[in-house]
Amino acid sequence: MTATTRLTKGIRTVANDIAQGFFEISHNGFALLGLAVMFAIIALTVRPELRQEGEVRLMGWLQDRHIQATGLEVEADAVERATASNPQDLPKQQAAVAYWLSKKYDVAPEPLSALVAEAYETGQRSKLDPTLILAVMAVESGFNPFAQSHVGAQGLMQVMTKVHSDKYEGFGGKMAAFDPVSNLRVGAKVLKECIARAGSIEGGLKFYVGAANMEADGGYAAKVLAEHTRLLSVAAGKPVPMIAPTPVKAPATPAPDAAPAVENVASLIHSS
């Protein structure tokens, strides 16, 4: 056997020994890792509080990594706060109303769909025509949930929060005036009370806008009723032309000795 052959054989032997040793080390390492994982699973099963703590830490780590990568704080449940729904999920009648209002008032159809659905549910409970509720909302705020008039009427239906603060107690307090659904429900209740007090829808609208003791309401009731009529036609599937919103003039200030009969005072500057 030549020296070269012996050298080659020795190198092969060393290489085989190294490979075998590496295999045994890796095999034992994976075995140990498997045992560690198994014991960890058993520990997490026996002690769920450890699992919960681990999940919280892992989620925190993932959120930190996301913030570092995007600069945005993660809030997975944020969508639950959104007042929006798919208009295609609505009944045909409600979807038609939502799309029509969306085009007229330049509001996204998704939040309008949620408001339309809520108006129909609230109207059914309170025995109010839902399209009347929507007409009041349209004239009062143009579907701006953060609207506020110079006299303090707030939200979608421009309810006087200070006057009707008791009605917001069930919604967590007067700040709920800026929650679209809460404002809609409170506004519908105030509107129903006004109609019952006046004995008619037109008279109730005058009470609602705070013009019950005035000869004229600045065209408020007529404007709401006109929008109501259009919405009824839309809901019935009839073609209804878009009419550009126009401001409504506020009614003249009543005489100082006139008895106040204000159920709700609205800002009379919003679009039809």
C-alpha positions as CSV (number, residue, x, y, z in Angstrom):
1,M,0.0,0.0,0.0
2,T,1.5,3.2,-1.1
3,A,1.8,6.3,1.1
4,T,-0.8,8.1,-1.0
5,T,-3.3,5.3,-0.6
6,R,-2.7,5.2,3.1
7,L,-3.2,9.0,3.3
8,T,-6.4,8.8,1.4
9,K,-7.8,6.0,3.5
10,G,-6.9,7.9,6.7
11,I,-8.7,11.0,5.5
12,R,-11.8,8.9,4.7
13,T,-11.7,7.4,8.1
14,V,-11.4,10.8,9.8
15,A,-14.2,12.1,7.7
16,N,-16.5,9.2,8.5
17,D,-15.8,9.6,12.2
18,I,-16.6,13.3,12.1
19,A,-19.8,12.6,10.1
20,Q,-20.9,9.9,12.6
21,G,-20.1,12.1,15.5
22,F,-22.1,15.0,14.0
23,F,-25.0,12.7,13.3
24,E,-25.0,11.4,16.9
25,I,-24.8,14.9,18.3
26,S,-27.6,16.1,16.1
27,H,-29.7,13.1,16.8
28,N,-29.2,13.5,20.5
29,G,-29.8,17.3,20.2
30,F,-33.1,16.8,18.3
31,A,-34.1,14.1,20.9
32,L,-33.5,16.6,23.7
33,L,-35.3,19.3,21.8
34,G,-38.3,16.9,21.3
35,L,-38.3,16.1,25.0
36,A,-38.2,19.8,25.9
37,V,-41.1,20.5,23.6
38,M,-43.1,17.6,25.0
39,F,-42.5,18.7,28.6
40,A,-43.4,22.3,27.7
41,I,-46.7,21.1,26.1
42,I,-47.4,19.0,29.2
43,A,-46.6,22.0,31.5
44,L,-48.9,24.3,29.4
45,T,-51.7,21.8,29.5
46,V,-51.5,21.3,33.2
47,R,-51.1,25.0,34.0
48,P,-53.3,27.0,31.6
49,E,-52.2,30.3,33.2
50,L,-48.7,29.6,31.8
51,R,-50.2,29.1,28.4
52,Q,-52.2,32.3,28.7
53,E,-49.1,34.3,29.8
54,G,-47.1,32.9,26.9
55,E,-49.8,33.8,24.4
56,V,-49.9,37.4,25.8
57,R,-46.2,37.7,25.6
58,L,-46.1,36.3,22.1
59,M,-48.9,38.6,21.0
60,G,-47.1,41.6,22.5
61,W,-43.9,40.6,20.7
62,L,-45.7,40.3,17.4
63,Q,-47.4,43.7,17.9
64,D,-44.1,45.3,18.8
65,R,-42.6,43.9,15.6
66,H,-45.6,45.1,13.6
67,I,-45.3,48.6,15.0
68,Q,-41.6,48.7,14.3
69,A,-42.2,47.5,10.7
70,T,-45.2,49.7,9.8
71,G,-45.3,52.5,12.4
72,L,-48.9,51.5,13.1
73,E,-50.3,50.3,16.5
74,V,-52.2,47.0,16.1
75,E,-55.8,46.9,17.3
76,A,-57.4,43.8,16.0
77,D,-60.8,44.5,17.4
78,A,-61.0,48.0,16.0
79,V,-63.4,46.9,13.2
80,E,-66.0,46.1,15.9
81,R,-66.3,49.8,16.6
82,A,-67.0,50.7,13.0
83,T,-70.6,51.6,12.3
84,A,-70.7,50.0,8.9
85,S,-72.2,47.1,7.0
86,N,-72.3,45.7,3.5
87,P,-75.2,47.2,1.6
88,Q,-75.6,44.0,-0.3
89,D,-76.5,42.3,2.9
90,L,-79.6,44.5,3.3
91,P,-83.1,43.8,2.1
92,K,-83.6,45.2,-1.4
93,Q,-85.8,48.1,-0.1
94,Q,-83.2,49.2,2.5
95,A,-80.3,48.8,0.1
96,A,-82.0,51.1,-2.5
97,V,-82.4,53.7,0.2
98,A,-78.8,53.4,1.4
99,Y,-77.4,53.7,-2.1
100,W,-79.6,56.7,-3.0
101,L,-78.7,58.6,0.2
102,S,-75.0,57.7,-0.3
103,K,-75.0,59.3,-3.8
104,K,-77.0,62.4,-2.7
105,Y,-75.0,63.2,0.5
106,D,-71.6,62.0,-0.7
107,V,-71.4,59.5,2.2
108,A,-69.9,56.0,1.9
109,P,-72.7,53.4,1.4
110,E,-71.3,51.1,4.2
111,P,-71.9,53.4,7.2
112,L,-75.2,54.5,5.6
113,S,-76.2,50.9,5.3
114,A,-75.7,50.5,9.0
115,L,-77.8,53.6,9.8
116,V,-80.5,52.6,7.4
117,A,-80.8,49.2,9.0
118,E,-80.9,50.7,12.4
119,A,-83.5,53.3,11.3
120,Y,-85.7,50.4,10.1
121,E,-85.3,48.5,13.4
122,T,-85.8,51.5,15.5
123,G,-88.8,52.6,13.4
124,Q,-90.4,49.1,13.9
125,R,-89.9,49.2,17.6
126,S,-91.2,52.8,18.0
127,K,-93.9,52.6,15.3
128,L,-92.2,55.4,13.4
129,D,-91.7,55.4,9.6
130,P,-88.0,54.6,9.2
131,T,-87.8,56.9,6.1
132,L,-89.1,59.8,8.3
133,I,-86.3,59.1,10.7
134,L,-83.8,59.1,7.9
135,A,-85.3,62.3,6.4
136,V,-84.9,64.1,9.7
137,M,-81.3,62.9,9.9
138,A,-80.7,64.1,6.3
139,V,-82.0,67.6,6.9
140,E,-80.5,67.9,10.4
141,S,-76.9,66.8,9.8
142,G,-76.5,65.5,6.3
143,F,-75.4,62.3,8.0
144,N,-72.5,63.9,9.8
145,P,-72.4,62.1,13.2
146,F,-70.2,64.9,14.7
147,A,-72.3,67.8,13.7
148,Q,-73.1,70.5,16.2
149,S,-75.3,73.6,15.8
150,H,-74.7,77.0,17.3
151,V,-77.3,76.3,20.0
152,G,-75.7,73.0,21.0
153,A,-77.8,70.4,19.1
154,Q,-75.5,67.4,18.4
155,G,-75.0,64.4,16.3
156,L,-76.9,62.8,13.4
157,M,-80.3,63.9,14.5
158,Q,-79.1,67.1,16.2
159,V,-80.6,66.3,19.6
160,M,-80.2,68.9,22.3
161,T,-77.9,66.8,24.5
162,K,-78.2,69.1,27.6
163,V,-82.0,68.9,27.4
164,H,-82.2,65.2,26.8
165,S,-79.1,64.1,28.8
166,D,-81.4,61.6,30.8
167,K,-82.1,59.7,27.5
168,Y,-78.4,59.1,27.1
169,E,-77.9,57.5,30.5
170,G,-78.7,54.1,29.1
171,F,-75.9,54.6,26.6
172,G,-73.2,55.5,29.1
173,G,-73.7,59.2,29.3
174,K,-74.1,62.3,27.1
175,M,-70.9,61.6,25.1
176,A,-73.0,58.9,23.4
177,A,-74.6,61.8,21.4
178,F,-71.7,61.3,19.0
179,D,-72.2,57.6,18.7
180,P,-74.4,57.3,15.5
181,V,-76.6,54.5,16.7
182,S,-77.2,56.0,20.1
183,N,-78.0,59.4,18.7
184,L,-80.4,57.8,16.2
185,R,-82.3,56.0,18.9
186,V,-82.5,59.0,21.2
187,G,-83.5,61.3,18.3
188,A,-86.2,58.9,17.2
189,K,-87.6,58.8,20.8
190,V,-87.6,62.6,20.9
191,L,-89.3,62.8,17.5
192,K,-92.0,60.3,18.5
193,E,-92.7,62.4,21.7
194,C,-92.9,65.5,19.6
195,I,-95.4,63.9,17.2
196,A,-97.5,62.6,20.0
197,R,-97.5,66.0,21.7
198,A,-98.5,67.8,18.5
199,G,-100.9,65.2,17.2
200,S,-99.5,65.2,13.7
201,I,-96.2,64.6,11.9
202,E,-96.0,68.2,10.6
203,G,-96.8,69.6,14.0
204,G,-94.3,67.2,15.6
205,L,-91.6,68.4,13.3
206,K,-92.2,72.0,14.5
207,F,-91.8,70.9,18.1
208,Y,-88.7,68.9,17.1
209,V,-87.0,72.0,15.6
210,G,-88.2,74.2,18.5
211,A,-90.6,76.3,16.5
212,A,-93.9,75.2,18.1
213,N,-94.7,78.7,19.3
214,M,-93.8,80.4,16.0
215,E,-95.9,81.1,12.9
216,A,-93.2,79.7,10.7
217,D,-90.5,77.2,11.1
218,G,-88.2,78.4,8.4
219,G,-89.4,75.7,6.0
220,Y,-88.0,72.9,8.2
221,A,-91.1,70.7,8.3
222,A,-91.7,71.1,4.6
223,K,-88.2,70.2,3.8
224,V,-88.2,67.1,6.0
225,L,-91.6,66.0,4.5
226,A,-90.3,66.5,1.0
227,E,-87.3,64.3,1.7
228,H,-89.5,61.8,3.4
229,T,-91.7,61.6,0.3
230,R,-88.6,61.1,-1.9
231,L,-87.3,58.3,0.3
232,L,-90.7,56.5,0.3
233,S,-90.5,56.6,-3.5
234,V,-86.9,55.2,-3.5
235,A,-87.9,52.4,-1.1
236,A,-90.8,51.6,-3.5
237,G,-88.4,51.2,-6.3
238,K,-89.4,54.3,-8.2
239,P,-86.8,56.5,-9.9
240,V,-86.2,59.7,-7.9
241,P,-84.1,62.6,-9.2
242,M,-81.4,64.0,-7.0
243,I,-82.2,67.5,-5.7
244,A,-79.2,69.5,-4.6
245,P,-79.3,70.3,-0.8
246,T,-80.2,73.9,0.0
247,P,-79.9,75.7,3.4
248,V,-83.0,76.2,5.5
249,K,-83.4,79.5,7.2
250,A,-83.9,79.5,10.9
251,P,-87.4,80.6,12.2
252,A,-87.7,84.0,13.6
253,T,-87.0,84.4,17.3
254,P,-90.3,84.2,19.4
255,A,-91.4,87.0,21.5
256,P,-89.8,87.2,25.0
257,D,-93.1,86.4,26.7
258,A,-93.8,83.4,24.6
259,A,-93.8,80.2,26.6
260,P,-91.0,77.8,25.6
261,A,-92.2,74.7,24.0
262,V,-89.0,73.2,22.8
263,E,-88.6,69.5,22.7
264,N,-85.5,69.6,20.6
265,V,-83.6,72.5,18.9
266,A,-81.8,71.7,15.7
267,S,-79.3,73.5,13.7
268,L,-81.3,74.7,10.7
269,I,-78.3,75.1,8.4
270,H,-77.8,71.6,7.3
271,S,-78.5,70.2,3.9
272,S,-81.6,68.5,2.6
